[in-house]
Amino acid sequence: MRLDRERALDHARDLVAAAWEEFDHARDIEPPISAELLRTLDLDLPEDGIDVVAALDEAAEALDQSLAQARPRYLAYIGSSGLEIGALADLLAHSYDPNLALHAGAATLIEAQALRWTAEFVGYPLAGGSFTSGGTVSNVTALAAARERTFPGSRRTGMPSGATVYCSADAHYSVTRAVELLGIGSDNVRDVPIDSDRRMRPDALADLVDADIAAGRTPMAIVGTAGTTLTGAIDPLSDIADICGATGIWMHVDGAYGLPAAAVIPERFRGLERADSVTVDAHKWMFVPKACGVVMVRDESTLAAAFGHETSYIPGTRNAVDVTLEYSRPLRALKLWLAFRVHGAAKFRETIQRNIDFAEALYGMASARGWEVGPTPDLSIVLMRKPGLDNAELVTRLQADGRVYISHAVVDGETWLRPCFTNPRTTAEDVRVLMDVADDVAVE
Ligand SMILES: Cc1ncc(COP(=O)(O)O)c(C=O)c1O
């Protein structure tokens, strides 16, 4: 399986350079998938290979006809941005392909250092953690640690009844998924009521916890979301930390999307430093390509208690597999490590702040132009809707129009347009264009 390296690398270099150049500008439409590409994508398993340059061209063509979150006007969901240095890091990391399940020499130190940098960036007193495949696995990992601390030995004996987990009604579904996978049961998740800014209500949380304890149940974890997926609301972490401190309940912060903003507006994240565990996705608002999740804890022994084990083919000392959910793990940390090394923390803060400013600017523009707007953005998500119109259809028509790409959110039964700014390539001009295109399509 030898590759024609020189030609392959030269050509790959040209393709990547062309893609990056393209991402500097928005394109006017999202092209449909061509008939020729559809034919290629319908081919049977090739018995013999084709020339690498031709095959790379096919791949690049397919990617060009895909929805790329790297484009500056991709403002849907919570995008990652394919940060250039991160893409190069992936190429390097995958070329060496170390396995971070075990001690992998300097690669293990890179992961540890990138974890420390991440913790320092967001202001969390890290004692342990790991890079993961994303927020979902980070949340499962953290809640597995919470389960074992609350019910020692339960990883072997199974769960007693009455375990209860608390999160806001707007928490990400991965919390429920984690609870299901860990044998706690999603019926035992309390959807804590939220206030008019869609933040968890600490008084309601305290009442629920008190009532459950009085009824003989065992609260296992409280999950505060630091930037909900729906609106970007930040739960009152300090109040949650007070309740956890008073009761001994595990505090987890799901900051998969929003936590990087703690580096620029730390006052809104006060209480984070008291969390037992924290999730943040570098592939969301730290711009690097997917997948680059991070889970951090204040006491590493909690991860070891949940995941430590012995296997006959792995040496007895503690390995990454003794503190993580996954076995084979790529060197995901390298993309964040290189991104910090090349751009520095200051550039990250500046870019995150700019995204926050875009949300504020769009919020102001939309309300000035007769759009109904949702809660004032805590972070970089804006909710806007046109009164009197079918806003779900409006989103569909905007996506079909192709000049900007946004997604929708259904909030209390109403559909809203939900642009989200997490891309360093997005400019103030893109924000204005989004507003103009939304106006155009609404008038049509
Ligand atoms: C708050 C929050 N938590 C968890 C997740 C899940 O992260 P991932 O998609 O990386 O598994 C998301 C995804 O958007 C999220 O917004």
The ligand as an ORCA input file, in Angstrom:
! r2SCAN-3c Opt
* xyz 0 1
  C     -24.561     22.149     25.910
  C     -24.188     20.946     25.094
  N     -23.816     19.813     25.703
  C     -23.466     18.707     25.023
  C     -23.497     18.696     23.641
  C     -23.107     17.450     22.900
  O     -21.837     17.629     22.363
  P     -21.279     16.665     21.178
  O     -22.148     16.934     20.006
  O     -19.878     17.109     21.007
  O     -21.390     15.266     21.671
  C     -23.898     19.840     22.953
  C     -23.964     19.848     21.483
  O     -24.347     20.793     20.859
  C     -24.235     20.987     23.688
  O     -24.625     22.120     23.082
*
